[in-house]
Amino acid sequence: MTFQNGELVRIRGESLIYKVLAVTRTMITIIIMNPQPDGQHYAFNDKSIQAIDESRLEKIVL
């Protein structure tokens, strides 16, 4: 599956939605999206921005 900057994604098995910041081969850099679709805002912490293998992500369509 290919990802592009700006797409919304979710880590498989989690509920938080992230936005794709950068794509390099199979590693994707993501940042938490605020607000989430339910209106909640999440504080910035060590999991708010992360690089993750694309196989752990799924695309989200809102």
PDB file of N, CA, C and O in Angstrom:
ATOM      1  N   MET A   1       0.852  -1.171   0.000  1.00  0.00           N
ATOM      2  CA  MET A   1       0.000   0.000   0.000  1.00  0.00           C
ATOM      3  C   MET A   1       0.898   1.235   0.000  1.00  0.00           C
ATOM      4  O   MET A   1       1.897   1.276   0.718  1.00  0.00           O
ATOM      5  N   THR A   2       0.555   2.217  -0.783  1.00  0.00           N
ATOM      6  CA  THR A   2       1.354   3.434  -0.809  1.00  0.00           C
ATOM      7  C   THR A   2       0.638   4.542  -0.052  1.00  0.00           C
ATOM      8  O   THR A   2      -0.588   4.650  -0.068  1.00  0.00           O
ATOM      9  N   PHE A   3       1.437   5.352   0.602  1.00  0.00           N
ATOM     10  CA  PHE A   3       0.916   6.473   1.377  1.00  0.00           C
ATOM     11  C   PHE A   3       1.491   7.763   0.814  1.00  0.00           C
ATOM     12  O   PHE A   3       2.580   7.770   0.241  1.00  0.00           O
ATOM     13  N   GLN A   4       0.744   8.864   0.982  1.00  0.00           N
ATOM     14  CA  GLN A   4       1.188  10.173   0.526  1.00  0.00           C
ATOM     15  C   GLN A   4       1.054  11.173   1.659  1.00  0.00           C
ATOM     16  O   GLN A   4       0.238  11.002   2.565  1.00  0.00           O
ATOM     17  N   ASN A   5       1.872  12.225   1.596  1.00  0.00           N
ATOM     18  CA  ASN A   5       1.799  13.288   2.601  1.00  0.00           C
ATOM     19  C   ASN A   5       0.369  13.813   2.695  1.00  0.00           C
ATOM     20  O   ASN A   5      -0.310  13.999   1.686  1.00  0.00           O
ATOM     21  N   GLY A   6      -0.070  14.047   3.928  1.00  0.00           N
ATOM     22  CA  GLY A   6      -1.392  14.611   4.162  1.00  0.00           C
ATOM     23  C   GLY A   6      -2.501  13.593   4.349  1.00  0.00           C
ATOM     24  O   GLY A   6      -3.588  13.953   4.801  1.00  0.00           O
ATOM     25  N   GLU A   7      -2.258  12.326   4.014  1.00  0.00           N
ATOM     26  CA  GLU A   7      -3.292  11.307   4.198  1.00  0.00           C
ATOM     27  C   GLU A   7      -3.521  11.021   5.674  1.00  0.00           C
ATOM     28  O   GLU A   7      -2.618  11.169   6.497  1.00  0.00           O
ATOM     29  N   LEU A   8      -4.740  10.610   5.996  1.00  0.00           N
ATOM     30  CA  LEU A   8      -5.085  10.230   7.360  1.00  0.00           C
ATOM     31  C   LEU A   8      -4.927   8.726   7.510  1.00  0.00           C
ATOM     32  O   LEU A   8      -5.360   7.950   6.658  1.00  0.00           O
ATOM     33  N   VAL A   9      -4.296   8.330   8.614  1.00  0.00           N
ATOM     34  CA  VAL A   9      -4.023   6.914   8.855  1.00  0.00           C
ATOM     35  C   VAL A   9      -4.277   6.572  10.311  1.00  0.00           C
ATOM     36  O   VAL A   9      -4.403   7.447  11.167  1.00  0.00           O
ATOM     37  N   ARG A  10      -4.349   5.286  10.561  1.00  0.00           N
ATOM     38  CA  ARG A  10      -4.487   4.767  11.920  1.00  0.00           C
ATOM     39  C   ARG A  10      -3.503   3.608  12.059  1.00  0.00           C
ATOM     40  O   ARG A  10      -3.321   2.824  11.128  1.00  0.00           O
ATOM     41  N   ILE A  11      -2.870   3.508  13.229  1.00  0.00           N
ATOM     42  CA  ILE A  11      -2.032   2.355  13.515  1.00  0.00           C
ATOM     43  C   ILE A  11      -2.982   1.192  13.764  1.00  0.00           C
ATOM     44  O   ILE A  11      -3.928   1.323  14.540  1.00  0.00           O
ATOM     45  N   ARG A  12      -2.744   0.070  13.123  1.00  0.00           N
ATOM     46  CA  ARG A  12      -3.640  -1.089  13.254  1.00  0.00           C
ATOM     47  C   ARG A  12      -3.866  -1.430  14.723  1.00  0.00           C
ATOM     48  O   ARG A  12      -2.915  -1.563  15.494  1.00  0.00           O
ATOM     49  N   GLY A  13      -5.128  -1.570  15.100  1.00  0.00           N
ATOM     50  CA  GLY A  13      -5.488  -1.918  16.467  1.00  0.00           C
ATOM     51  C   GLY A  13      -5.640  -0.736  17.403  1.00  0.00           C
ATOM     52  O   GLY A  13      -6.002  -0.919  18.565  1.00  0.00           O
ATOM     53  N   GLU A  14      -5.373   0.481  16.926  1.00  0.00           N
ATOM     54  CA  GLU A  14      -5.520   1.677  17.756  1.00  0.00           C
ATOM     55  C   GLU A  14      -6.628   2.556  17.196  1.00  0.00           C
ATOM     56  O   GLU A  14      -7.035   2.401  16.044  1.00  0.00           O
ATOM     57  N   SER A  15      -7.113   3.480  18.018  1.00  0.00           N
ATOM     58  CA  SER A  15      -8.226   4.323  17.579  1.00  0.00           C
ATOM     59  C   SER A  15      -7.806   5.732  17.168  1.00  0.00           C
ATOM     60  O   SER A  15      -8.554   6.405  16.458  1.00  0.00           O
ATOM     61  N   LEU A  16      -6.635   6.196  17.593  1.00  0.00           N
ATOM     62  CA  LEU A  16      -6.210   7.556  17.261  1.00  0.00           C
ATOM     63  C   LEU A  16      -5.908   7.692  15.776  1.00  0.00           C
ATOM     64  O   LEU A  16      -5.402   6.766  15.141  1.00  0.00           O
ATOM     65  N   ILE A  17      -6.225   8.860  15.236  1.00  0.00           N
ATOM     66  CA  ILE A  17      -5.977   9.136  13.828  1.00  0.00           C
ATOM     67  C   ILE A  17      -4.764  10.053  13.716  1.00  0.00           C
ATOM     68  O   ILE A  17      -4.622  11.018  14.467  1.00  0.00           O
ATOM     69  N   TYR A  18      -3.894   9.730  12.759  1.00  0.00           N
ATOM     70  CA  TYR A  18      -2.667  10.476  12.510  1.00  0.00           C
ATOM     71  C   TYR A  18      -2.681  11.002  11.085  1.00  0.00           C
ATOM     72  O   TYR A  18      -3.433  10.525  10.235  1.00  0.00           O
ATOM     73  N   LYS A  19      -1.828  12.004  10.841  1.00  0.00           N
ATOM     74  CA  LYS A  19      -1.653  12.549   9.501  1.00  0.00           C
ATOM     75  C   LYS A  19      -0.240  12.206   9.045  1.00  0.00           C
ATOM     76  O   LYS A  19       0.708  12.316   9.823  1.00  0.00           O
ATOM     77  N   VAL A  20      -0.096  11.791   7.784  1.00  0.00           N
ATOM     78  CA  VAL A  20       1.213  11.450   7.236  1.00  0.00           C
ATOM     79  C   VAL A  20       1.997  12.736   6.978  1.00  0.00           C
ATOM     80  O   VAL A  20       1.512  13.650   6.311  1.00  0.00           O
ATOM     81  N   LEU A  21       3.228  12.794   7.523  1.00  0.00           N
ATOM     82  CA  LEU A  21       4.101  13.949   7.311  1.00  0.00           C
ATOM     83  C   LEU A  21       5.147  13.691   6.239  1.00  0.00           C
ATOM     84  O   LEU A  21       5.448  14.573   5.435  1.00  0.00           O
ATOM     85  N   ALA A  22       5.702  12.481   6.225  1.00  0.00           N
ATOM     86  CA  ALA A  22       6.772  12.160   5.282  1.00  0.00           C
ATOM     87  C   ALA A  22       6.744  10.673   4.962  1.00  0.00           C
ATOM     88  O   ALA A  22       6.357   9.846   5.787  1.00  0.00           O
ATOM     89  N   VAL A  23       7.166  10.356   3.741  1.00  0.00           N
ATOM     90  CA  VAL A  23       7.219   8.973   3.291  1.00  0.00           C
ATOM     91  C   VAL A  23       8.609   8.702   2.735  1.00  0.00           C
ATOM     92  O   VAL A  23       9.057   9.388   1.816  1.00  0.00           O
ATOM     93  N   THR A  24       9.302   7.696   3.294  1.00  0.00           N
ATOM     94  CA  THR A  24      10.605   7.287   2.787  1.00  0.00           C
ATOM     95  C   THR A  24      10.634   5.772   2.703  1.00  0.00           C
ATOM     96  O   THR A  24      10.677   5.084   3.723  1.00  0.00           O
ATOM     97  N   ARG A  25      10.609   5.259   1.490  1.00  0.00           N
ATOM     98  CA  ARG A  25      10.545   3.810   1.239  1.00  0.00           C
ATOM     99  C   ARG A  25       9.407   3.187   2.023  1.00  0.00           C
ATOM    100  O   ARG A  25       8.243   3.441   1.715  1.00  0.00           O
ATOM    101  N   THR A  26       9.715   2.365   3.046  1.00  0.00           N
ATOM    102  CA  THR A  26       8.638   1.730   3.808  1.00  0.00           C
ATOM    103  C   THR A  26       8.388   2.399   5.147  1.00  0.00           C
ATOM    104  O   THR A  26       7.484   1.986   5.873  1.00  0.00           O
ATOM    105  N   MET A  27       9.164   3.423   5.497  1.00  0.00           N
ATOM    106  CA  MET A  27       8.964   4.128   6.765  1.00  0.00           C
ATOM    107  C   MET A  27       8.115   5.374   6.531  1.00  0.00           C
ATOM    108  O   MET A  27       8.344   6.135   5.590  1.00  0.00           O
ATOM    109  N   ILE A  28       7.138   5.562   7.401  1.00  0.00           N
ATOM    110  CA  ILE A  28       6.209   6.684   7.308  1.00  0.00           C
ATOM    111  C   ILE A  28       6.320   7.492   8.595  1.00  0.00           C
ATOM    112  O   ILE A  28       6.265   6.927   9.687  1.00  0.00           O
ATOM    113  N   THR A  29       6.476   8.816   8.477  1.00  0.00           N
ATOM    114  CA  THR A  29       6.463   9.683   9.651  1.00  0.00           C
ATOM    115  C   THR A  29       5.056  10.236   9.795  1.00  0.00           C
ATOM    116  O   THR A  29       4.497  10.806   8.858  1.00  0.00           O
ATOM    117  N   ILE A  30       4.485  10.056  11.003  1.00  0.00           N
ATOM    118  CA  ILE A  30       3.105  10.473  11.251  1.00  0.00           C
ATOM    119  C   ILE A  30       3.044  11.391  12.470  1.00  0.00           C
ATOM    120  O   ILE A  30       3.894  11.317  13.358  1.00  0.00           O
ATOM    121  N   ILE A  31       2.029  12.258  12.503  1.00  0.00           N
ATOM    122  CA  ILE A  31       1.781  13.140  13.644  1.00  0.00           C
ATOM    123  C   ILE A  31       0.303  13.024  13.996  1.00  0.00           C
ATOM    124  O   ILE A  31      -0.545  12.873  13.116  1.00  0.00           O
ATOM    125  N   ILE A  32       0.006  13.097  15.276  1.00  0.00           N
ATOM    126  CA  ILE A  32      -1.379  12.955  15.723  1.00  0.00           C
ATOM    127  C   ILE A  32      -2.227  14.089  15.147  1.00  0.00           C
ATOM    128  O   ILE A  32      -1.781  15.233  15.073  1.00  0.00           O
ATOM    129  N   MET A  33      -3.440  13.762  14.746  1.00  0.00           N
ATOM    130  CA  MET A  33      -4.352  14.757  14.188  1.00  0.00           C
ATOM    131  C   MET A  33      -5.202  15.332  15.318  1.00  0.00           C
ATOM    132  O   MET A  33      -5.825  14.590  16.078  1.00  0.00           O
ATOM    133  N   ASN A  34      -5.221  16.641  15.419  1.00  0.00           N
ATOM    134  CA  ASN A  34      -6.071  17.329  16.393  1.00  0.00           C
ATOM    135  C   ASN A  34      -6.948  18.314  15.655  1.00  0.00           C
ATOM    136  O   ASN A  34      -6.449  19.036  14.792  1.00  0.00           O
ATOM    137  N   PRO A  35      -8.231  18.376  15.957  1.00  0.00           N
ATOM    138  CA  PRO A  35      -8.950  17.467  16.843  1.00  0.00           C
ATOM    139  C   PRO A  35      -9.207  16.138  16.144  1.00  0.00           C
ATOM    140  O   PRO A  35      -9.170  16.051  14.916  1.00  0.00           O
ATOM    141  N   GLN A  36      -9.465  15.116  16.932  1.00  0.00           N
ATOM    142  CA  GLN A  36      -9.876  13.813  16.426  1.00  0.00           C
ATOM    143  C   GLN A  36     -11.326  13.950  15.938  1.00  0.00           C
ATOM    144  O   GLN A  36     -11.992  14.922  16.293  1.00  0.00           O
ATOM    145  N   PRO A  37     -11.825  13.013  15.141  1.00  0.00           N
ATOM    146  CA  PRO A  37     -13.205  13.113  14.640  1.00  0.00           C
ATOM    147  C   PRO A  37     -14.262  13.261  15.728  1.00  0.00           C
ATOM    148  O   PRO A  37     -15.327  13.826  15.478  1.00  0.00           O
ATOM    149  N   ASP A  38     -13.985  12.761  16.938  1.00  0.00           N
ATOM    150  CA  ASP A  38     -14.955  12.891  18.033  1.00  0.00           C
ATOM    151  C   ASP A  38     -14.838  14.225  18.765  1.00  0.00           C
ATOM    152  O   ASP A  38     -15.541  14.459  19.748  1.00  0.00           O
ATOM    153  N   GLY A  39     -13.940  15.113  18.282  1.00  0.00           N
ATOM    154  CA  GLY A  39     -13.794  16.437  18.869  1.00  0.00           C
ATOM    155  C   GLY A  39     -12.733  16.549  19.947  1.00  0.00           C
ATOM    156  O   GLY A  39     -12.423  17.655  20.390  1.00  0.00           O
ATOM    157  N   GLN A  40     -12.170  15.431  20.378  1.00  0.00           N
ATOM    158  CA  GLN A  40     -11.152  15.471  21.432  1.00  0.00           C
ATOM    159  C   GLN A  40      -9.817  15.969  20.896  1.00  0.00           C
ATOM    160  O   GLN A  40      -9.448  15.710  19.750  1.00  0.00           O
ATOM    161  N   HIS A  41      -9.100  16.694  21.760  1.00  0.00           N
ATOM    162  CA  HIS A  41      -7.736  17.133  21.479  1.00  0.00           C
ATOM    163  C   HIS A  41      -6.800  16.333  22.365  1.00  0.00           C
ATOM    164  O   HIS A  41      -7.111  16.064  23.525  1.00  0.00           O
ATOM    165  N   TYR A  42      -5.654  15.953  21.819  1.00  0.00           N
ATOM    166  CA  TYR A  42      -4.676  15.189  22.583  1.00  0.00           C
ATOM    167  C   TYR A  42      -3.408  16.002  22.756  1.00  0.00           C
ATOM    168  O   TYR A  42      -2.934  16.646  21.820  1.00  0.00           O
ATOM    169  N   ALA A  43      -2.863  15.966  23.965  1.00  0.00           N
ATOM    170  CA  ALA A  43      -1.628  16.691  24.264  1.00  0.00           C
ATOM    171  C   ALA A  43      -0.473  16.079  23.478  1.00  0.00           C
ATOM    172  O   ALA A  43      -0.461  14.883  23.187  1.00  0.00           O
ATOM    173  N   PHE A  44       0.491  16.922  23.146  1.00  0.00           N
ATOM    174  CA  PHE A  44       1.672  16.451  22.433  1.00  0.00           C
ATOM    175  C   PHE A  44       2.546  15.670  23.400  1.00  0.00           C
ATOM    176  O   PHE A  44       2.888  16.171  24.471  1.00  0.00           O
ATOM    177  N   ASN A  45       2.915  14.435  23.030  1.00  0.00           N
ATOM    178  CA  ASN A  45       3.796  13.623  23.868  1.00  0.00           C
ATOM    179  C   ASN A  45       4.722  12.800  22.981  1.00  0.00           C
ATOM    180  O   ASN A  45       4.815  13.048  21.779  1.00  0.00           O
ATOM    181  N   ASP A  46       5.409  11.821  23.568  1.00  0.00           N
ATOM    182  CA  ASP A  46       6.393  11.053  22.808  1.00  0.00           C
ATOM    183  C   ASP A  46       5.785  10.162  21.721  1.00  0.00           C
ATOM    184  O   ASP A  46       6.522   9.657  20.873  1.00  0.00           O
ATOM    185  N   LYS A  47       4.480   9.956  21.721  1.00  0.00           N
ATOM    186  CA  LYS A  47       3.838   9.165  20.670  1.00  0.00           C
ATOM    187  C   LYS A  47       3.083  10.027  19.667  1.00  0.00           C
ATOM    188  O   LYS A  47       2.460   9.500  18.746  1.00  0.00           O
ATOM    189  N   SER A  48       3.131  11.344  19.836  1.00  0.00           N
ATOM    190  CA  SER A  48       2.398  12.236  18.942  1.00  0.00           C
ATOM    191  C   SER A  48       3.011  12.300  17.555  1.00  0.00           C
ATOM    192  O   SER A  48       2.303  12.491  16.565  1.00  0.00           O
ATOM    193  N   ILE A  49       4.319  12.143  17.481  1.00  0.00           N
ATOM    194  CA  ILE A  49       5.005  12.098  16.194  1.00  0.00           C
ATOM    195  C   ILE A  49       5.917  10.889  16.229  1.00  0.00           C
ATOM    196  O   ILE A  49       6.675  10.699  17.180  1.00  0.00           O
ATOM    197  N   GLN A  50       5.843  10.076  15.192  1.00  0.00           N
ATOM    198  CA  GLN A  50       6.656   8.865  15.173  1.00  0.00           C
ATOM    199  C   GLN A  50       6.874   8.380  13.751  1.00  0.00           C
ATOM    200  O   GLN A  50       6.091   8.674  12.847  1.00  0.00           O
ATOM    201  N   ALA A  51       7.953   7.632  13.571  1.00  0.00           N
ATOM    202  CA  ALA A  51       8.231   6.966  12.301  1.00  0.00           C
ATOM    203  C   ALA A  51       7.841   5.508  12.484  1.00  0.00           C
ATOM    204  O   ALA A  51       8.199   4.882  13.481  1.00  0.00           O
ATOM    205  N   ILE A  52       7.117   4.978  11.530  1.00  0.00           N
ATOM    206  CA  ILE A  52       6.555   3.635  11.673  1.00  0.00           C
ATOM    207  C   ILE A  52       6.571   2.926  10.321  1.00  0.00           C
ATOM    208  O   ILE A  52       6.467   3.567   9.276  1.00  0.00           O
ATOM    209  N   ASP A  53       6.698   1.625  10.347  1.00  0.00           N
ATOM    210  CA  ASP A  53       6.673   0.837   9.119  1.00  0.00           C
ATOM    211  C   ASP A  53       5.267   0.890   8.514  1.00  0.00           C
ATOM    212  O   ASP A  53       4.268   0.784   9.225  1.00  0.00           O
ATOM    213  N   GLU A  54       5.211   1.054   7.198  1.00  0.00           N
ATOM    214  CA  GLU A  54       3.902   1.207   6.538  1.00  0.00           C
ATOM    215  C   GLU A  54       2.984   0.001   6.723  1.00  0.00           C
ATOM    216  O   GLU A  54       1.765   0.140   6.625  1.00  0.00           O
ATOM    217  N   SER A  55       3.537  -1.160   6.984  1.00  0.00           N
ATOM    218  CA  SER A  55       2.705  -2.355   7.156  1.00  0.00           C
ATOM    219  C   SER A  55       1.846  -2.292   8.414  1.00  0.00           C
ATOM    220  O   SER A  55       0.889  -3.056   8.547  1.00  0.00           O
ATOM    221  N   ARG A  56       2.176  -1.392   9.339  1.00  0.00           N
ATOM    222  CA  ARG A  56       1.404  -1.260  10.579  1.00  0.00           C
ATOM    223  C   ARG A  56       0.291  -0.227  10.469  1.00  0.00           C
ATOM    224  O   ARG A  56      -0.437   0.003  11.435  1.00  0.00           O
ATOM    225  N   LEU A  57       0.149   0.402   9.292  1.00  0.00           N
ATOM    226  CA  LEU A  57      -0.825   1.480   9.118  1.00  0.00           C
ATOM    227  C   LEU A  57      -1.987   1.069   8.230  1.00  0.00           C
ATOM    228  O   LEU A  57      -1.859   0.197   7.370  1.00  0.00           O
ATOM    229  N   GLU A  58      -3.119   1.716   8.457  1.00  0.00           N
ATOM    230  CA  GLU A  58      -4.264   1.577   7.558  1.00  0.00           C
ATOM    231  C   GLU A  58      -4.797   2.965   7.245  1.00  0.00           C
ATOM    232  O   GLU A  58      -4.823   3.835   8.116  1.00  0.00           O
ATOM    233  N   LYS A  59      -5.224   3.176   6.001  1.00  0.00           N
ATOM    234  CA  LYS A  59      -5.760   4.469   5.579  1.00  0.00           C
ATOM    235  C   LYS A  59      -7.140   4.679   6.170  1.00  0.00           C
ATOM    236  O   LYS A  59      -7.896   3.729   6.375  1.00  0.00           O
ATOM    237  N   ILE A  60      -7.459   5.945   6.442  1.00  0.00           N
ATOM    238  CA  ILE A  60      -8.747   6.337   7.005  1.00  0.00           C
ATOM    239  C   ILE A  60      -9.437   7.282   6.027  1.00  0.00           C
ATOM    240  O   ILE A  60      -8.809   8.194   5.490  1.00  0.00           O
ATOM    241  N   VAL A  61     -10.712   7.066   5.801  1.00  0.00           N
ATOM    242  CA  VAL A  61     -11.519   7.978   4.991  1.00  0.00           C
ATOM    243  C   VAL A  61     -12.609   8.519   5.897  1.00  0.00           C
ATOM    244  O   VAL A  61     -13.434   7.765   6.412  1.00  0.00           O
ATOM    245  N   LEU A  62     -12.607   9.850   6.091  1.00  0.00           N
ATOM    246  CA  LEU A  62     -13.634  10.465   6.947  1.00  0.00           C
ATOM    247  C   LEU A  62     -14.768  11.006   6.111  1.00  0.00           C
ATOM    248  O   LEU A  62     -15.725  11.559   6.653  1.00  0.00           O
TER     249      LEU A  62
END
